[in-house]
């Protein structure tokens, strides 16, 4: 979700800055999830989230190089406070004892969410260069969905355990 972004007057520079921030937010959240999975001794989920950090970092770096080539000396007008969970997984999606499949399901939801974000934003984008960028980013999200689905196909089915079964009940202090 983006707050305070006027898509009707968004410039290409601002659109690139916004896309960079979206990737950075996802990258940071996946780092947090990696740390949580390592803490809970679920190495397969941690490994997958670590791979997502690398993917988001690559996407961010590609956008940054592009932005710097086009607008090298111009400051960003976009702020992390202007978005929330556009592509990043929601905090409550991390669970102790997640399987790799469950981690991939979280990532797939995020890729769908990011696709929908760019798709919905396009309805309000006036600038043709911004439209082209958002169409490109929307299509990349479809490619990312396919990659996650292909990885999921390689996994055996989950054993049917529910991570909630391992959650501690709240107790009075």
C-alpha positions in Angstrom: 0.0 0.0 0.0 1.3 3.5 -0.8 0.4 6.5 1.1 0.9 10.0 -0.2 1.8 8.9 -3.7 0.0 10.8 -6.4 0.3 8.4 -9.4 -1.4 10.9 -11.7 1.7 13.2 -11.5 4.4 10.7 -10.7 7.6 11.4 -12.6 9.9 8.6 -13.9 12.6 9.6 -11.3 10.0 9.3 -8.5 8.6 6.0 -9.9 12.1 4.6 -9.9 12.7 5.8 -6.3 9.4 4.3 -5.2 10.3 1.0 -6.9 13.7 1.0 -5.1 12.0 1.6 -1.8 9.6 -1.3 -2.4 12.5 -3.6 -3.0 14.4 -2.4 0.0 11.3 -2.9 2.2 10.9 -6.5 1.0 14.7 -7.1 1.4 14.7 -5.9 5.0 11.6 -8.0 5.9 13.1 -11.1 4.4 16.3 -10.5 6.4 14.1 -10.3 9.5 12.4 -13.5 8.6 15.7 -15.2 7.9 16.9 -14.3 11.4 13.6 -15.6 12.9 13.8 -18.9 11.1 17.5 -19.3 12.2 16.4 -18.5 15.8 13.7 -21.2 15.6 16.1 -23.8 14.0 14.2 -24.0 10.7 17.1 -24.0 8.3 15.1 -24.8 5.1 12.8 -21.8 5.6 15.8 -19.6 6.6 17.6 -20.7 3.4 14.7 -19.8 1.2 14.2 -16.4 2.9 17.9 -15.7 2.5 17.5 -16.4 -1.2 14.7 -13.9 -1.3 16.9 -11.3 0.3 19.4 -11.9 -2.5 16.7 -11.7 -5.2 15.2 -8.4 -3.7 18.8 -7.0 -3.4 19.5 -7.8 -7.1 16.2 -6.1 -8.1 16.9 -3.1 -6.0 20.5 -2.8 -7.3 19.3 -3.1 -11.0 16.7 -0.3 -10.4 19.3 1.8 -8.5 21.8 1.6 -11.4 19.1 2.5 -13.8 18.0 5.5 -11.7 21.6 6.7 -11.2 22.2 6.6 -15.0 19.1 8.7 -15.7 19.1 11.0 -12.7 22.6 11.0 -11.2 22.5 14.2 -9.1 18.9 14.5 -8.2 17.7 13.8 -4.7 14.8 11.4 -4.0 11.4 12.9 -3.1 10.1 9.4 -2.1 10.2 8.2 1.5 9.8 4.8 3.1 6.9 6.3 5.1 5.0 6.5 1.8 4.6 2.7 1.5 3.9 -0.3 3.7 4.0 -3.9 2.8 3.8 -3.4 -1.0 5.9 -6.4 -1.7 7.2 -7.2 1.8 5.6 -10.0 3.6 3.4 -9.0 6.5 5.0 -9.4 9.9 2.5 -12.0 11.1 3.3 -14.3 8.2 6.5 -15.6 9.9 5.9 -18.6 12.1 8.2 -20.7 14.2 8.9 -24.0 12.6 7.9 -23.0 9.1 8.7 -25.4 6.3 10.4 -24.4 3.1 7.0 -24.8 1.4 5.3 -22.5 3.9 8.1 -19.9 3.3 7.6 -20.2 -0.4 3.8 -19.7 0.0 4.5 -16.5 1.9 6.8 -15.3 -0.9 4.3 -16.2 -3.6 1.6 -14.1 -1.8 4.1 -11.2 -1.8 4.8 -11.5 -5.5 1.1 -11.6 -6.2 0.6 -8.6 -4.0 3.3 -6.6 -5.8 1.9 -7.5 -9.2 -1.5 -6.2 -8.0 0.0 -3.0 -6.7 1.6 -2.1 -10.0 -1.5 -3.2 -11.9 -3.8 -1.0 -9.7 -1.4 1.9 -9.9 -1.4 1.8 -13.7 -5.0 2.9 -13.7 -3.9 6.3 -12.4 -0.5 6.8 -14.1 -0.5 9.5 -16.7 3.1 9.7 -17.7 4.0 7.2 -20.5 7.6 6.5 -19.1 6.1 5.7 -15.7 3.5 3.5 -17.4 6.2 1.6 -19.2 8.2 1.1 -16.0 5.2 0.0 -14.0 4.1 -2.4 -16.8 7.7 -3.8 -16.8 7.6 -4.2 -13.0 4.2 -5.8 -13.1 5.4 -8.4 -15.7 8.5 -9.1 -13.6 6.2 -10.0 -10.7 4.5 -12.6 -12.9 7.9 -14.0 -13.7 8.8 -14.1 -10.0 5.5 -15.9 -9.2 6.4 -18.6 -11.8 9.9 -19.0 -10.3 8.5 -19.5 -6.8 5.9 -22.0 -8.1 8.6 -24.0 -9.9 10.6 -24.2 -6.7 7.5 -25.3 -4.8 6.9 -28.1 -7.3 10.3 -29.6 -6.5 9.4 -29.9 -2.8 7.8 -32.9 -1.2 4.3 -32.2 0.3 4.4 -30.8 3.8 3.9 -33.5 6.5 0.6 -31.8 7.6 1.9 -30.3 10.8 0.7 -26.9 11.7 3.2 -24.4 13.0 0.5 -23.1 15.4 0.6 -26.5 17.2 4.0 -25.5 18.5 3.0 -22.0 19.7 3.2 -21.4 23.4 0.0 -20.3 25.1 0.1 -16.9 26.7 0.5 -17.0 30.4 0.1 -14.5 33.1 3.3 -12.9 34.4 
